[in-house]
């Protein structure tokens, strides 16, 4: 009987954990939809509750406010990008991985224009809960750049050089804030970012995308 009760308790715990996980995911999905549709400033917690179809107490089991929801979305999006770039079996050397990150970053921006703009702008705000996630993302991109430089030229640069380059790429992405980004504008932004990276880091001309 004791073993049966223990098994039942484990099953109940797993079920509860899964339920909480699904509820959290539902809130994040709702956040993506609502933030994209009406903007971050106009969004209320009530809007997220209605979109997710959950009770207020369920929301507050996971998040304290809408800022934490946005921070979780930012953490997930940037984590997925880095994981995809570093996925085993991806072709190319470290330089290729860096350029792949640029491609994926701008593709995400183009596909999720309103939301991507909100994420970047809010992450740059002083004291934003997105701040620590942005810093981690920037450091991961800087590490990609450092690996690419060491593999290509053998140089060891001040990490601040890479962080400054990441800031420049963020700046290029902000030029894409618009209701709809044309394919030509997207390719232009990518080309500028690739050229910034190649010229700043001294990569061979073969790596440079023409603007």
C-alpha positions, 0 to 999 in steps of 0.5 A, spaced: 500 500 500 505 504 501 508 503 494 502 504 491 501 511 495 508 513 493 506 512 486 500 515 486 503 521 489 509 521 484 503 521 478 499 527 481 506 531 482 508 530 475 500 532 473 501 538 477 507 540 474 505 539 467 499 543 468 503 549 471 508 548 465 502 548 460 499 554 464 505 558 463 506 557 456 499 559 455 500 565 458 507 566 454 503 565 448 498 570 450 503 575 451 506 574 444 499 575 441 497 581 445 503 585 445 504 584 438 496 586 437 496 592 442 503 594 444 506 593 450 504 600 454 497 599 452 497 591 455 494 590 462 494 584 466 487 583 464 488 583 457 493 577 458 488 573 462 482 574 457 487 572 452 489 566 455 483 564 458 485 563 465 484 566 472 488 571 475 490 567 481 493 562 476 497 568 472 500 570 479 502 563 480 507 564 475 508 572 474 508 578 478 506 583 472 506 584 464 514 586 465 515 579 467 511 575 461 515 580 456 522 578 460 520 570 459 518 571 452 525 575 451 529 569 454 525 564 450 526 567 444 534 569 445 535 562 448 532 558 442 536 563 437 543 561 440 541 554 441 539 553 433 546 557 431 550 552 436 546 546 434 550 539 433 551 538 425 550 545 423 555 546 417 560 551 417 566 554 422 565 559 427 565 565 422 559 561 419 556 560 426 556 568 427 553 570 420 548 564 421 546 568 428 545 575 424 541 571 419 536 568 424 536 574 428 534 579 422 529 573 420 526 573 427 525 581 427 522 581 420 517 575 422 515 578 428 516 585 427 511 589 432 513 584 438 521 584 436 521 591 436 518 591 443 523 586 445 529 590 443 526 597 446 524 594 452 530 590 453 534 597 453 530 601 458 534 602 465 532 597 470 528 593 465 527 585 467 529 584 460 536 587 462 539 581 465 537 576 459 539 582 454 546 582 457 546 574 457 544 574 450 549 579 448 555 576 452 553 569 448 553 573 441 560 576 443 562 569 445 560 567 438 564 573 435 570 571 439 570 564 437 570 566 429 576 571 430 580 566 434 579 561 428 580 566 422 585 571 425 588 568 431 587 575 434 585 576 442 580 582 442 578 586 448 570 583 449 568 590 449 569 590 442 564 585 441 559 588 445 560 594 441 559 590 435 553 587 438 550 594 440 551 596 432 547 590 430 541 592 435 541 599 432 541 596 425 535 592 427 531 598 430 531 601 423 527 595 421 521 598 425 515 598 421 508 595 420 511 591 415 518 589 413 519 588 405 524 583 403 528 588 400 529 592 406 530 585 410 536 583 405 539 590 406 539 590 413 542 583 413 547 586 408 549 592 413 550 587 419 554 582 415 559 588 413 559 591 419 562 584 422 566 582 417 570 589 416 570 590 424 573 583 425 578 583 419 574 577 416 576 575 409 573 579 403 569 572 401 565 572 408 562 579 406 555 580 404 554 585 399 550 591 401 
